[in-house]
Amino acid sequence: MRNEILNIIDRILGGGCLTEPEGRRILQASGADIGWILAGAQQLRETFCGNQAGLCMIVNAKSGHCSEDCRFCAQSSHYQTGAPVFPLKTRQQLVSEARQADQRGARCFGIVTSGARIQPGAELECVLDALREIRATTGIAPSASLGLLDAATAAALADAGCVTYHHNLETARSYFPQICTTHDYAEDLETVRVAKAAGMKVCCGGLFGLGESVEQRLEFGLTLQDLDIDSVPINFLNPVAGTPLANARPLEPMEALKIVALYRYLMPHRHITVCGGRGSTLGDFQSWVFHAGASGMMVGDYLTTPGRQLSDDLRMVTDAGMKYACC
C-alpha cells in the first residue's frame, strides 16, 4: 500500500481528492499497511494544519430530560441511565466556567444543552447574555451546541458573539434511522446550513462504534466533505448502561485510528478533533491520534463522564511532538 499512499498524498497536495475506492481500502487495511496510512495522514496534517494541537473544553449547561431517542445517549428521557439531570445553568455559572477554561489554556469553549432545540425566551436569553460576557471578558472563542436551529436563533447567536456552532450529524444518513427516530436527518443538515448562513463557523462530526458499517463510515465522511464545514469532532462510543447500545462492542484502537486518518484524507484542510470516548477506545494509543491526522482534542470533562487530568493531556501532546494552541 506504500506506493498507493504516496500517490494519494501527491494528488491531495496538488489539489486533488481521495476517491471512494481508496477510502474503502483505508478503512479495510490491516497490518503494516496501517503504518503507511497513518504516516500519510500525519503528513497531510503537518502540511495543512501545522504542528499545533487545538484544545477545546465544554460545559454541560443543561442535562437530561431530552425528548430525543438517540440510542447511545445517557441524557435521553427514553432510557434509565442515572445521568445527571438539571436545568440550564445561570449566566454567572456559564461565564465562570468559561473563565476557568481560559485560565487552563483552552481557546475554544462550548456551551452544550440537552434537548432537541433551545426555545426563544428565558433560556435562549441566558445563553446569549453569557456569550456576550465571555467574548468581552476572556480570550475564549465561545461556541454553542443547542440542538436544531432556525434562522432567527442562529442570527441571535452570531450577534451575541458565538464564533462556532456545534451540531453533530452522528452517523451516515443511511444508518441514522437505526440510531434516532424522533427527528429527520434533513433537519440536522438544515441546521448546519442555517448556522453557516448566519456567519458562524460550524463544527460538525459524529460518533463511531454505533454498529455502522465500513461503507457507512465512508458515506458519512463524504457527507461532511460536501457540507464544507470548518472542523470535525470525532467521537467513539463509550457504552452507557441503560441505553439500547449498552452492550455494543467497543472499537479496536487501530480501527478508530483508521477512521481519524480517513477523515484527514477526505478533509485535509479541516480541523479534526478527537473528543468523547478517546480514553476508553484508544487507551495507551491516545497520542496516536496526532499521527493519524488529528489536529486537536477535547480536554477536561465530557457531558456525563469525567475526562483525564489536564496535565496528563498536555504532557501527552508535547510527548507526541506537538504544541498546544488555539482551536
N, C-alpha and C positions, 0 to 999 in steps of 0.2 A: 504493500500500500504506500510505501515511501514515495515512489515516483508520482503516484496519483495525487498525494497530498501536496507535493512540490508544485505540480501543475495547477492544482486548485488555488494555492497561495498566489502563484504568479498571476492567475486570472483575476482574482479578487483585488490584488494590489493594482492591477491595471484597470479596475473599474467594473469587472465582470461579477457574475453571481454564481453561487453554488447551485447545481442542478438537483432536481428531486432524486434521481438515482444515486447521486453522490451522497446526499443527505441520508438516504436509506442505508447506504453502506457504512457510513459513520456510526449510525445507531446500532448496526449489526456486527460491528468489528469486535475482535477478541484478541487476546494475547499481545504480542509485540506491536501489532497494528495500532493498538490504543495509544502507545507511546508516540507514534508518528502523528496521530490525530491531535493529541494534546500539545505537542510541540508546535504544530501549525497554528492551533488556536492561540497559543501564547504569543507567537509572532504577530498575529493579527491584532491581539490586544495591545501589545507594545507599540505597534505601528500607529494604530488609530486612537488609542486611549492613554498611551504612556505607561508609566510605572507607578501610578498613584492609585491607591485603593480608597474609594469613596466610602465614608462611614455614615450610615443613617440610623436614626432611632425613631421609635414610635411611642405613642401613649394610647392605652386602651381607654378612650374617653367616655365610652358608654358601652356597657357589657350586658349580653344576654337578652332574652325575650325576643329574639329575631324571628320574624314570621316566615323567613325563607327555609326551605327544607334541604339545603346543601348537605349531602350525605357524610361529609367529613367534619362538619363544623360543631365545635363544642358549645357555641352560643345559640344554636337553633332551638326554638321553643318546641320543636317536634321531638326532641330527644332529652333524656335524663342523663346529664353528664356531670353535674355538680360544679360546673364552671361558675365563676363569679357573676352575679347579677347586680347592676347598679345603674342609676340614671346618669345623665350627662354631667360630667364634672363642671365646676364653675369656671368662669373666665380666669379667676385668680389661680386656680389649680392648674389649668392648662398652660398659662404663662409661666408659672413656677417650674413646671416640668420641662418646658422649652428652655428656660434659663439653665437648668441643670444639664440638659443635653448640650447646650452651648459650651458650658464650662468643661464638659468631658470630651470635647473635641469634635462632636458631630456638627455638620453644617446643614444637614437635612433632617427635619423633624416632622413626623406625620401625626396628625390628629385623626384617629380612627374610631368610628362609631358603628355599633351593631344596627341591624335593620336594613330593610330594602332601600330606603332613601330617607333623607332628612327633610322634614316638612317645614315650610315657611312658618315663622313665628318665633317663640322664645328660644328654642334650641338653635335654630339657624343664626339668630342674632347673637347668641352667646359665642358661637364658633367664629362669627365674623369679627366680633369685638376682640376675641383672643388673637386672631390672625393679625389684626391691626397693631396690637400691642407687641406681639412677637416681632413683627417687622420693624417696629420703631425702637425697640429696646434691646435687641440681641443681634448677633451676627448670623442667626439661623435663616435659612431659606425654607419657610414653612410649606408643608403640603397637607392635603386633606384626603381622607378616604371615607366618604359619607354615603356610599351606595349610588343608586341610579340618579342621574342629573337631568334637569330641564334647563333650557337656555337661560331663564331668569336667574336661577340659583347659581349656575356657572358664572354668569356675569357678576353677580354679587360677590362670589368668592374671589374672582380675579381682581375686582375693585378693592377688596379688603387686603390684598397682598398675598394671596395664595399663589405660590410660584408653580407648584406641581399638583396635579390631581392624580390620585392613585385609584385605579379601578381594574382589578384582575378579571380576565375572562375565564380563568381557572383551567379550562381544557379545550380541546377541539370542539368545533360545532357538532360534529357527528357523534361525539360522546357526551355532550352536555346533558341531554335528556336523561342519561343514566345517573347523573350527579345532582341535578336540580330540576324540579318541575314547577316551581312557583313563579318563575318568570322566564321569558324567552331570551335566547342568545342575542337576538336582534336588539333587545333593549340595552344589553351591555355594549354592543358595538356602537349604538347611537350615543351612549354616554361618553365613550371615548371621543367621538366626533364632536359632540357638544363642548366638551372640555377644551379640545384643540381650538375650536372656533372662538371660544371666549378669550383665547390668548394665553392659556396656561400650558405649561409642559405637561406631558402625560406619561405616567409610569404605569405600565400595563404588562402583566405576565400571568403566571398561573401556578398550579400545584400538580406535582407529578407523583406517581405511585398510587393513583386512584383506580387502577385497573385498566387504564388506557393502553392501546396497542402501540407498537413502534410506529406504525403508519399514522396514528393519530397524534403522536408527538411531533412528527414531521408536519402534518396538516396544521397543527396549532402554530408551529413556528412560521409557516408560510403566511398564516393569517396575520400574525404580529408584524411580519415583514411588510405586508401590504398596507397595514394601518400607519406605517411610518411614525411610530411612537418614539419618545425620547429615551426611555430607559425601560429595562425588562427585569422585574424581580422574579427570580426562580425559587420556588418553594418545593420542599419534599414532604410528603405526608408523614406526620407523626401521629399514628392512630390514637383516637380518643375513645376511651371506654364509654359505652352508651350510644355511640353513633353506629350507623349501619356498616361503616368501614373500620370498626374497632379491630377486626381480625385480619386486616389487609397485610399482605407481605411487604415488609419494607424493601425499598430498592437496595441493590448492592452498590457499594461505593463507586465501582467503575461504571456501572450503569448510569448513575447520577452524573458522574463527570462527563460521560459522553453526551448527555443532554446539554450541559453547560457549553461544551465545545461546539455542538451542532448550532446552538443559537449564536455563538460568536461568528461562525462561518456564515450563517444566514444574515446577521446584522452586524457587520464588522465595525461600524462607526458608533454603535449604540452603547450606552452604559448598561452593563449587565451585573446585577446584584444578586448574590445568594443570600436568601433570607431564612424563613421558617424551615425547621427540620434539618438544618445544617449539621448539628451535633449528632442527632440520633441516626441520621442516614450515613454521614461520612466518617464519623468517629475520628480515628487517627489520620484520616486523609483530608481533614478540613482545609489545610493550607493548599491543597492541590487545586482548589477552585481557581486560583490565580493562574496556575499552569494550564488549566482548561479554558482560560479566556475570560474569566470574570474580572471585572474592574471595580468591584465593591462588595460590601456585605453589610447586613444589618447587625448592629451590636446592641447590647442591653437586653431587656426583656422583650418577649413577644406578647401577643394578645392575652393568652391564658396560660402560658408556660414561661418559666424563667429562662434567661439566656446565660451565657458564661460571664465570668468576671471580665470587665473591660480590659484590665491589664493583661489578661491571658490572650485576648483577641489582638490587642495592639502588638504584643510580642510576636504572635503568630504572623502578623502582617510583615513585620520587619525581618523575621526569620526567613520569610519567603522571598526576601529581596525587594519588597515593595515599600513605598512610603504611603502614609495615610493623609488624605486631603479631602477637599470639598466634594460633595456628591454632585 
